């Protein structure tokens, strides 16, 4: 693979990870004024309307029938499942605890993609991927005392949905511009998310605050749309499996935001974990 393409793709993937890293804190901000169902439905509806406007302005033709199955997986996994299950989980757990999802997500995405496409990678790649995942999960579990609760079940469901959505969307982004992949997935979700928004607003009490609106705006414009534009572009350039390993850094970035903005405590083992994760990311990006 051309080194310029690898560097460019890795940079795009890193920008996506940076955008995603603030998703959990932004979700907590959104939950300050909206219920989990309302927060999820509104972020997806608003992002879908923005995506529809972009597609119309660019006069993008409709996806061909063969692309619809992959787009539906992206819609169900990344537009519906991950936002909803993480919002439900964050009612009972902190942003730092929820980072365990992202810790296992790169490995889950790589495994799903390899099985789905039949692509083989070297033992060194898998050794680095597993080491990075284990380091992040171990760090998070030590930080939380290893306790698992109902929120963790929601997180595992979010993990499964995101892994499938990342892999299918990244595979499609090799043939279609990444921004169109997430845009069409969001548009295909509108017939569900718009009615769900109306129902959730009617059933869940909302207390609109500046914090809640800020969190919701970030979720809709960045986490649900802008971040995916960069993320899928990176996957399209360097492949799903290689790009997914950049996300090993996301839990640590999330913990930084949680400390700086939410007042959560960062343990002394964080720098060591960060060094291990960084080394693993470098190996997965350089190995053939």
C-alpha positions in Angstrom: 0.0 0.0 0.0 1.3 3.4 -0.9 2.8 5.2 2.1 1.3 8.5 1.2 -2.2 6.9 1.1 -1.5 5.2 4.4 -0.5 8.4 6.1 -3.4 10.3 4.6 -5.9 7.6 5.5 -4.4 7.3 9.0 -4.8 11.1 9.5 -8.4 11.0 8.4 -9.1 8.1 10.7 -7.4 9.9 13.6 -9.6 13.0 12.9 -12.6 10.7 13.2 -11.4 9.2 16.4 -10.8 12.7 17.9 -14.4 13.7 17.0 -15.8 10.4 18.5 -13.7 10.7 21.6 -16.0 13.5 23.0 -19.2 11.5 22.3 -19.6 10.1 25.8 -19.1 13.4 27.6 -21.5 15.1 25.1 -24.0 12.4 25.7 -23.9 13.1 29.4 -24.4 16.8 28.7 -27.4 16.0 26.5 -28.9 13.8 29.2 -28.8 16.8 31.5 -32.0 18.0 29.7 -33.3 15.1 27.5 -34.1 11.5 28.2 -32.1 8.8 26.5 -34.7 8.0 23.8 -35.1 11.7 23.0 -31.4 12.4 22.9 -30.8 9.5 20.5 -33.8 10.3 18.2 -33.0 14.0 18.0 -29.3 13.6 17.3 -30.1 11.2 14.5 -32.9 13.2 13.1 -30.9 16.5 13.1 -27.9 14.7 11.5 -30.2 13.1 9.0 -31.6 16.5 7.9 -28.2 17.9 7.6 -27.1 14.9 5.5 -30.1 15.2 3.3 -29.3 18.8 2.6 -25.7 18.0 1.7 -26.8 15.2 -0.6 -29.3 17.4 -2.3 -26.9 20.3 -2.7 -24.2 18.0 -4.2 -26.9 16.4 -6.5 -25.7 12.9 -5.4 -27.6 10.1 -7.2 -29.4 7.6 -5.1 -27.5 4.5 -4.0 -27.7 1.5 -6.3 -29.6 -1.6 -5.0 -26.5 -3.5 -4.2 -25.4 -0.8 -1.7 -28.6 -0.8 0.3 -27.8 -3.8 2.5 -24.5 -2.3 3.7 -26.2 1.1 4.3 -28.9 -0.6 6.3 -26.3 -2.2 8.5 -24.6 1.2 9.0 -28.0 2.7 9.8 -29.0 0.1 12.3 -25.6 -0.2 14.0 -24.1 3.3 13.9 -27.2 5.5 13.6 -29.6 3.6 15.9 -28.0 0.9 18.1 -24.8 2.6 19.3 -26.3 6.0 20.2 -29.3 4.5 21.9 -27.5 1.8 23.9 -24.7 4.2 25.1 -27.3 6.8 26.1 -29.1 4.1 28.2 -25.8 2.9 29.7 -24.7 6.4 30.6 -27.7 6.8 32.9 -26.0 4.3 35.3 -22.3 4.6 34.5 -19.7 7.3 33.9 -18.0 8.3 30.7 -14.8 6.7 31.9 -16.5 3.4 32.6 -18.2 3.4 29.2 -14.8 3.8 27.5 -14.5 0.0 27.8 -16.7 -0.3 24.8 -14.3 1.7 22.6 -11.4 -0.3 24.1 -12.8 -3.5 22.6 -14.3 -1.9 19.5 -11.2 -1.8 17.3 -10.6 -5.6 17.7 -14.3 -6.4 17.2 -14.4 -4.3 14.0 -11.2 -5.9 12.7 -12.5 -9.4 13.5 -15.9 -8.7 11.8 -14.3 -7.2 8.7 -11.8 -10.1 8.3 -14.5 -12.7 8.6 -16.8 -10.7 6.3 -14.2 -10.2 3.6 -11.9 -13.1 4.1 -8.9 -10.8 4.4 -5.8 -12.1 6.1 -3.4 -10.1 8.2 0.0 -11.0 9.7 0.4 -12.5 13.2 2.3 -9.3 14.2 -0.7 -7.2 13.3 -3.1 -9.3 15.3 -0.6 -9.5 18.2 -0.5 -5.7 18.3 -4.3 -5.4 17.9 -5.0 -7.8 20.8 -2.3 -6.2 23.0 -3.8 -2.8 22.5 -7.3 -4.0 23.2 -6.3 -5.9 26.3 -4.4 -2.9 27.6 -7.4 -0.6 27.2 -9.9 -3.0 28.6 -7.6 -3.9 31.6 -7.0 -0.2 32.3 -10.7 0.5 32.3 -11.7 -2.6 34.4 -9.0 -1.8 37.0 -10.3 1.8 37.1 -13.8 0.6 37.7 -13.0 -2.2 40.1 -14.0 -4.8 37.6 -17.7 -4.4 38.5 -20.2 -5.1 35.7 -23.9 -4.0 35.8 -26.9 -3.4 33.6 -25.2 -0.5 31.9 -22.5 -2.9 30.7 -25.0 -5.0 28.9 -26.1 -2.0 27.0 -22.5 -1.2 26.2 -21.9 -4.7 24.8 -25.0 -4.3 22.6 -23.6 -0.9 21.4 -20.3 -2.6 20.7 -21.8 -5.2 18.5 -23.8 -2.7 16.5 -20.9 -0.3 16.0 -18.5 -3.0 14.9 -20.9 -4.2 12.2 -21.7 -0.6 11.1 -18.0 0.4 11.0 -17.0 -2.6 9.0 -19.8 -2.5 6.4 -19.6 1.3 6.1 -15.8 1.2 5.8 -16.0 -1.5 3.1 -18.5 0.5 1.1 -16.3 3.7 1.5 -13.7 2.0 -0.6 -16.1 2.5 -3.6 -18.2 5.5 -2.6 -17.1 8.7 -0.9 -17.2 8.3 2.9 -19.5 11.3 3.5 -22.1 9.8 1.2 -22.0 6.5 3.1 -23.0 8.1 6.4 -25.3 10.6 4.7 -27.4 7.9 3.0 -27.4 5.8 6.2 -28.8 8.8 8.1 -31.4 9.6 5.4 -32.6 6.0 5.3 -33.1 6.2 9.1 -35.3 9.4 9.0 -38.6 7.5 8.5 -37.8 5.9 11.9 -35.9 8.7 13.8 -38.3 11.6 13.0 -41.5 9.8 14.4 -39.4 8.5 17.3 -38.3 12.1 18.1 -41.9 13.3 18.2 -42.9 10.3 20.4 -39.9 10.6 22.7 -40.5 14.4 23.2 -44.1 13.6 24.2 -43.3 10.8 26.6 -40.0 11.8 28.2 -39.9 15.0 30.2 -37.4 17.5 28.7 -35.7 20.3 30.7 -33.9 22.3 28.0 -30.6 23.8 29.3 -27.6 25.3 27.6 -25.6 22.3 28.6 -28.1 19.9 27.1 -28.4 21.8 23.9 -24.6 22.0 23.5 -24.3 18.3 24.0 -27.1 17.6 21.5 -25.6 19.9 18.9 -22.2 18.1 19.2 -23.8 14.7 19.0 -25.8 15.6 15.8 -23.2 17.6 13.9 -20.0 16.0 14.9 -20.5 12.5 16.5 -23.2 11.5 14.2 -22.1 13.2 10.9 -18.8 15.1 10.8 -16.8 12.5 12.6 -18.1 9.7 10.3 -17.2 11.8 7.2 -13.5 11.7 8.3 -13.8 8.1 9.7 -15.2 6.5 6.6 -12.8 8.5 4.4 -9.9 7.1 6.4 -11.3 3.5 6.1 -11.8 3.9 2.4 -8.1 4.9 2.0 -6.4 2.3 4.2 -9.0 -0.4 4.8 -11.3 -1.2 7.6 -9.0 -3.3 9.7 -6.0 -0.9 9.7 -8.2 2.1 10.3 -10.0 0.5 13.2 -6.8 0.1 15.2 -6.4 3.9 15.3 -9.4 3.9 17.5 -7.4 2.2 20.3 -6.5 5.8 21.3 -10.1 6.8 21.7 -10.8 5.6 25.3 -7.8 7.5 26.6 -8.9 10.6 24.8 -12.4 10.1 26.3 -10.9 9.9 29.8 -9.0 13.1 29.2 -12.2 14.9 28.4 -13.9 13.3 31.3 -11.2 14.6 33.7 -11.0 18.1 32.2 -14.7 18.7 31.7 -16.6 16.3 33.9 -14.4 16.2 37.0 -13.7 12.5 36.8 -10.4 11.2 38.3 -7.5 10.0 36.1 -5.4 7.2 37.6 -1.6 7.1 37.6 -1.7 4.1 35.2 -3.1 6.2 32.4 0.2 7.4 31.0 1.6 3.8 30.9 -1.5 2.6 29.1 -1.3 5.5 26.7 2.3 4.5 25.8 1.3 0.9 25.2 -1.7 1.9 23.0 0.4 4.3 21.0 3.0 1.6 20.3 0.3 -0.8 19.2 -1.2 1.8 16.9 2.2 2.5 15.3 2.7 -1.3 14.7 -0.7 -1.8 13.1 -0.2 1.1 10.8 3.2 0.0 9.7 3.0 -3.8 9.4 2.0 -5.2 6.0 
